[in-house]
Amino acid sequence: MEFHVCRNGVDTEEEIYRVTYYGKGRMPGFGENCTPRGQCTFGPRLQDGEIKLLAEFVKSQADQGWPTIEVDGD
């Protein structure tokens, strides 16, 4: 059984990349060359490789049903 990343059908790495880069709805874009300005974050931008890795991670987690990930604390 495949789990969708979100209700609006964003379920491929390419779509996740695009939404992360350019934003969608209330989520701002985080890509280095994101436009239009009003849709993009005013904070730090992510490089293309970073967004690609993030999209791969989100897709893999969604495909696994969003399992709990243990993270070692500081």
C-alpha positions in Angstrom: 0.0 0.0 0.0 1.4 3.4 -1.0 0.9 6.4 1.2 0.5 9.8 -0.4 2.8 12.6 0.9 -0.2 14.9 1.2 -3.9 15.1 0.3 -3.4 17.1 -2.8 -1.6 14.3 -4.7 2.0 15.5 -4.3 3.5 12.0 -4.4 6.6 11.9 -6.5 10.1 13.2 -5.8 9.8 15.6 -8.7 6.5 17.1 -7.3 8.0 17.3 -3.8 11.1 19.1 -5.2 8.9 21.6 -7.1 6.7 22.4 -4.1 9.8 22.8 -1.9 11.6 24.9 -4.4 8.8 27.2 -5.5 6.3 26.9 -2.7 2.6 26.2 -3.0 -0.4 27.6 -1.2 0.7 28.9 2.2 4.0 27.1 2.1 6.8 29.4 0.8 9.4 28.3 -1.7 13.0 27.6 -0.4 14.9 27.4 -3.7 17.8 29.7 -4.4 16.1 31.1 -7.5 12.5 31.0 -6.3 10.2 33.5 -7.9 7.8 35.4 -7.6 9.3 37.1 -4.5 6.0 37.0 -2.6 5.8 33.2 -2.7 9.4 32.6 -1.5 10.8 32.5 1.9 12.6 35.6 3.2 14.9 33.3 5.2 17.8 31.1 4.1 17.5 29.4 0.8 18.3 25.8 0.0 20.7 24.7 -2.7 19.3 22.4 -5.5 21.2 19.3 -4.1 19.7 19.9 -0.6 16.2 20.1 -2.0 16.8 16.9 -4.0 17.9 15.1 -0.9 15.0 16.4 1.1 12.5 15.3 -1.6 14.1 11.8 -1.6 13.8 11.6 2.2 10.2 12.8 2.3 9.1 10.3 -0.5 10.9 7.4 1.2 9.2 8.2 4.5 5.8 8.5 2.9 6.3 5.2 1.1 7.0 3.6 4.6 3.9 5.1 6.2 5.9 7.8 8.1 7.7 5.5 10.5 9.1 6.9 13.8 12.6 8.1 13.4 14.9 8.1 16.5 17.3 10.9 16.6 20.1 11.2 19.2 19.8 14.4 21.2 22.4 17.0 21.8 
